[in-house]
Every structure is written in C-alpha cells, then in structure tokens.
C-alpha cells in the first residue's frame, strides 16, 4: 500500500476543539501518556469522518496499528456525540428564527435485500432515516437519531417528538409532502396533481418549494463528511456518528473558521 501526504478540508477550530476534549478526557480517566498524542488522535478521527478511509488505510497513513485506528476514532466519536445539542436546545435556538425547515434524508448502508426494514421504497436502497432541522439560511440546527430507512418521514418526526416540540415553542416549520398529517405548526404544500391545483395553490407551492430547498444545504453539509455517504458499520453506531458530525459542524460554525485545510 502506497502512502502519501494529503489534506483534510476541515477547519482548524474543529481540530483544536477535538484535541481539547480528548486531553480533558485523558486527564479525567487518568490515562498514561499514549502514542499517538491527543492532537494526532483528533486528526486521525477527522480524517476518518471526513474522508471515509478504511481502518487499514488510516493505519498505513498514520503509522499505527489497525486496532488503534479503530479504538481511537470510536473513543473520540463517543465524546463528540455526548456534546451534541438535544432537541430541546435546538428548538430554543429555532424559536428566535422566523421559521425552520424540516426534512428527512437517507444515509445509505450496506445491507442485503433480506433486510427489508432498512429498505426505502422511495429511494430504492437500504439506509437509515434521519430528520434534519435547518434555519432560514440552510444552516443545520439539529439531526435526529436514526431509524430504519423503511420508516416514513412523518412517523420518524412523530416518534422523536419533533412536531410537538416545535408546536409548544410556536415555531413555524416548513416541510415536504412526506410530513403529510404531522399537524401542529408544520406546513406542507398543497396536495394533488399539478393540473388539478388552482393558480393560487400553484403559486403557494412554488414559494414553499423555494423556501424548503434551503434545507438541502444542511443535508449537503451532513453528507460532506464522506463516511456518511456509505456506512459499513453497525446500524447501532450511526446515530452516534451523526451526532459527532453535528457537534463538529456547530463548533466550526460558531467560530466562523470553516474552509481551512489541515494536513494529514
């Protein structure tokens, strides 16, 4: 296997933040001096999440064992996931916005045809359904725990209490037709074939589509972490991985240092 230097398009603030969390964790558990350092562990974790390299590729690139490249990112992901904001925090943030946008996205997984609960009939592939809340500028505020891809969007939103939480905060929400029947403050387009809708209903649907399209920025931000494009891990870890990515995204956004490139 050939090894060469490469760049990871993650902000330096994310690297510093994760390094600080790992240093604090090591002191808390009384860990002896490890090799690699906390900074190296943080960089390894970011390379794993952002680029999606396998453990064997990471081991060759960082000059450590394959077991280490599995254990260290797992430890870091658990720390980051624990720091991710819950739905209540996200709703408080959303309550000061003019409105929020709710949409579901499918994170592809490697499953066989027999795993029917994970198969999305709409997208014709296996995956895990995540609900994403974004602000009017398309910035991701929150991502829900994962449910099998065969679960409908409106059911996912209901099971996680998203609709009730937004209604209690009196926060206007825009969603697609997949959330038909959600109720509360969730608004969806007019239902029906285009030719059967009135001119006014068509105008409303066009306006709604323009607003709702902004959530694609949040989903693109989520999937810019290439590990999430095709997940080969246990489905039990997917929620933790997305929560870790959410923490890193919010950390970088708050410090306004997105776009820096760090070298692996």
N, C-alpha and C positions, 0 to 999 in steps of 0.2 A: 504494500500500500504506500503510495506516494504522499508526502506531507508538504504543504506549502503555506506561507503566511496568508491570511485573508482578513477582511474587515467584517464587522458586525454592525449593521445600521441601527444601533440602539444608543440612546442619549447617555452621556457620561453621568448625568444625575441619577439615572436608573442604576448604573454600576456602583456609584458611591452609596446610594441608599441600600442596595442589597448587601454590599460589603459591611456597612454599619450594622445591619440587622444580624448578619452572620457572626460578627465579632461579639455583639451583645449575647447572642445565643451560646457561643462557645464559652464565654465567661460564666453564663448562667448555669451551664451543665458541668462546669469545672473541667472542660476538655483540655487535654495536654496539647502542646504545640503540634499542629498537623502539617503534613505536606500533601497537597499544596496549601498555601495561605488562604485566608478568608477572601482576599481580593481575587485570587486565582479561582477559587471555588465559585465566586459570583460570576466571573467571566465565563467559566465553563457552563454554568446554568443558563446564562443569557444566550450563549451560542447554541445550546440545546433547544431552547424555546424558540429563538428567532429563526435559526437556520434549519432546525429539524434534523440535524445529523444523528446517525445511529450511535450507540454507545461505543462500538468498535472504532468508528471514525473519530469520535471525541477522544478516545483513549490514545490513538495514534497521534493526534494533533497536539494534545496536552502532555504527552509523555507519562501517562499514569495507567494503572490497570483498569480493565473493563469493569470490575466490581466497583472501583472508586467512581467511575463515570456514571454509574447507576445510583450509588448511595448518595453522593454529594448533591446532584440536582434534586433528588427526591426530598432531601432534608431542606434545601432552600425553598422548594415549591411549597412545602408544608408551612414554612414560616410566612411566606408571602400570602398564601391563601388565608391564613388566620388574620391578616391585616386588612383584607378586602372589606369594603363597606357593606353592611346588610341592607335589606330592602327599606327599613325604616329610615336609615341615614340617607339613602338615595331619594326617597320620597320627600324628606325635609329639604334637600337640595332642589328637587324639582318644584316644590311649592312656590318658590320665588321666580320661577320661569313662566313665560306666557303660556306655554304648553309643553308637553313632552311627546315623544313618538315611541310607540311600542311595536316591535316586530320580532318574528321568530327566525332563527337561522339553523340550518342543519350542519353539524360538524361530522364530516364523513369518517367512518370507521371501517376496519377490515373485518367483515363478517360474511358468513356463507348464507346461501338462500334459506337455509333452515331456520335462521334467526329472524323469524318474521316480526317480532315486536320491535326490532330495530330498523325495519324497512319503512321508508317514507314512500307512500303511494304517490304523492305529488311529484317527488323528485326522482323516483325510481332508483333509489340507492339506500344503503344502510348508513345510519348515523344517529347522532344524539341531538335532540331538540333543545335549543337554548333561547330564552326570551331576552331581548336587549332593550333597555330604555335609553333613549338619547335625548339631548336637549335640542332647542330650535336650530342650533348651528351644526348638528350632527355629531356632537361630542358624546362619547359613551359615558353614561352615568352609572349603569348597573347591568349585570348579567346574571341570569337566574341559574340555579343548579340544573344539571342536565337530566332529561328524561328520554326514554327511547324514542327514536325517530317516528315510530308509528303513532305516537300520541299527538292529537290535534292541537294547534296553537291555542285555541280558546280554552281547552282543558288544562294545558300547561299553565296559562296565565291564572286560571282559577285555582289550581292546586297550590300555587305558590303565593296566593293572596295578593297578587299584583293589582287586580281590579279594585278590590276592597280598600287597599291601602291608598290608591290614587283617589278614590271616591271620598274617603274620610278626610283627605287633605284638600279636597275640592280642586284638584289639579286636572285641567283639560288634557286629554290624551287623544292622539290620532293613531289609528291602526288600520290594517288592511281587512279584506273580507274574511280572512281566516279567523278573525276575532268576532264573527257574527254572533250576536246573542250575549256578548260579555256584559253589556249593561253599564251602569254607573256613569262615569264621565268619559268612557271610551267611545269615540266617534269613528264610524266606518263609512265607506262610500255607499251610495245608493245601490241596491241590489237589482240585477236584471240585465238582460241583453242590451247592448248599446242602442240598437234600433228601437227598442221599446221605451227608452227613457225620454223624458221631456227635455227641452232645450235648457231649462233651469237646472235639472238634475245632472245633465252632462257637464254644465259649467261648474257645478259644485264638485263633481267627481274629478274634473281636470285640476281644479285648485287643490283638492285633497291629495291627489297624486303628486303634485309638485312639492307639497309640504312633506308628505311621507317619504319621498325619495331621499330626503336628507339623512334618514336612518341608515342608508347604505354606506355612508361614511363611517359610522360607528362599527358596522359589521365588517367593513374593509379593514378598519383598524384592528379588530379582533383577529382576522384571518391573515394579517400581515405577519403574525407570528406563525411561521411556516409549519411548526409542529402540529398546529390545529387543523391544517388542511387535509391531512390523512392520519388519523390517530390509530396507532397499532398497540396501544396499551390497554389495560383493563378498563372497562367502562366505569368502574368504581372510582377511577382516578381522574376522569375527565372534568368533573366539576371543580376539583382542586386545581387542575392546570389552568382552567379559565379564570378562576378567582385570582390566581397568581399573576396572570397576564393583566387582569383588570387593575390590580394593585400597582404594577409597574407602569401601566398607561397613565393612571391618575397621578402617580408621583411625577412622571415626566411632564405631564400637562400643567400641573401646579407650579412647577419650577420654570416652565417655559423654555426648556432646552431640548426640544425634540430635533431630530435630524443629525445629531453628532454621530460620528463613526468611530468605534473603538476597534483596536486591532487585537485579534486572537493569536 
